[in-house]
């Protein structure tokens, strides 16, 4: 453990991290958002899932600094009388959870298929890559909208609402596998030509061992780079689906469904129901994208030249 | 080229078959067509008889074949809600969506190329830095939020532009178009900007990075050494080779664009296919859902095949089938 620690402390990665103010700020922001959202039950003043804590008489209260504000609700309340700040914390937790698990699923599927396509080549490779091409051309959002819409229509809204979080993870997770598969395949093809692979083959190691223990570790940096961007994309897709009413239900809102419920009231002047979750969502996605961009610059050996 | 064409067409056909199979299984599992036709009072025996005459008890393959034959003739069943052929309902709404996509594409083309090329040529200028910063912010804002912000700013606060619908339209060759009236064009502005908002930063970044890579290549250095005019080098020699990856990515993005029309149309209540599709889902209007899937699938397949063919024609190094050594 301590060996890895000293290795990490002396790495170019850490050095470049500490030299870049934008990255330090975005990393701290991300850390802060994740920590406060996952400790939501501890720090949120209200529990938005508990109907006894919600009073319809408190609905549509503007933020504290406005004339009609209520000291109990810092950022005001939504149309159902839920405290915005607490609901947003719980919503961020849902959004981040869906993003992380969907990317986990994508990476498992994509890495396995990409590794197989790159290593075995031949018919399997061309079949998988054609499939990836076709699936990519249909776009994740389109596939997700269609699949979720059909599930909602055939399950009925009641049952669908209970399964929403699971369905979102599955759909976003499965629809995006080509991103990983292509990236992994490309680096596997590059690695396969190197001498160390010939060497382990000559030693007589099994195919599986060569694939997972020798080639896979060398494809990790592109995987890391796309993983960051993919989490941001998954969070955005989830928000879009929830906004269309195909994602998280109103009684268990993610950031997207909060924005959706606020959109109906923006014309009547209740701007805070939409604006605060929207700002939080943009901030969350932006810091992840900034981190991803930076990581691509640092880990991409192609850019070392300049 | 012919072999390449045939192979691409064959692939397009397979994809369309898969889409039709999926659509058919949706129809098979979603809702009971009998319930839409007859009331409560019809007895079970009569229902069975009706099922037999309608062919609902036939094997899956037989029913699918029948569905396919009808679909090829353009008959996808009647919409439960509109009581009209579903395909007709969808095609009525198609021009609205196409106009939206057209508006957004114009914005993307006319802004992304100048900005992307400028940023590649002048990587250290302040404008480039501002643009790169803005583009990452742009990528991070979901389309529906951009749409809401546009409505809030330009319709509610400033009152400059209308926030929903298509406005005044005129009929031309049997299709409704909003492109010929001032009111229709005014209605098109905000939705088009919203739809282009996520693609535009993506394309600016893509064009910039591709162009920067091209500018590093030997043939560009040689052109400089030869003393060619810099405008000639930038806009003729370098830009030409930047186009190739842009075409490929553009083809892939068409799918994304259609998906985003659903979001944009929902926010702006734009009477297009996407809006119709969501309504159909809420009403469990199965024939309409299927018609949408097939029309959109067809649009994807046709554009992707075209993009591939254009790519094959533009890029002489692309490996055409049958010519491999």
Interface residues (C-beta under 8 A of the other chain):
Chain A: X130 X134 X136 X137 X138 X139 X141 X142 X145 X146 X149 X150 X152 X153 X154 X232 X236 X239 X240 X243 X244 X245 X256 X259 X263 X266 X267 X271 X274 X278 X281 X282 X285 X286 X289 X290 X293
Chain B: X11 X15 X26 X29 X30 X31 X136 X137 X139 X140 X141 X142 X143 X144 X145 X148 X151 X152 X156 X251 X252 X254 X255 X256 X258 X259 X260 X262 X263 X266 X267 X277 X278 X281 X284 X289 X293 X296 X300 X304
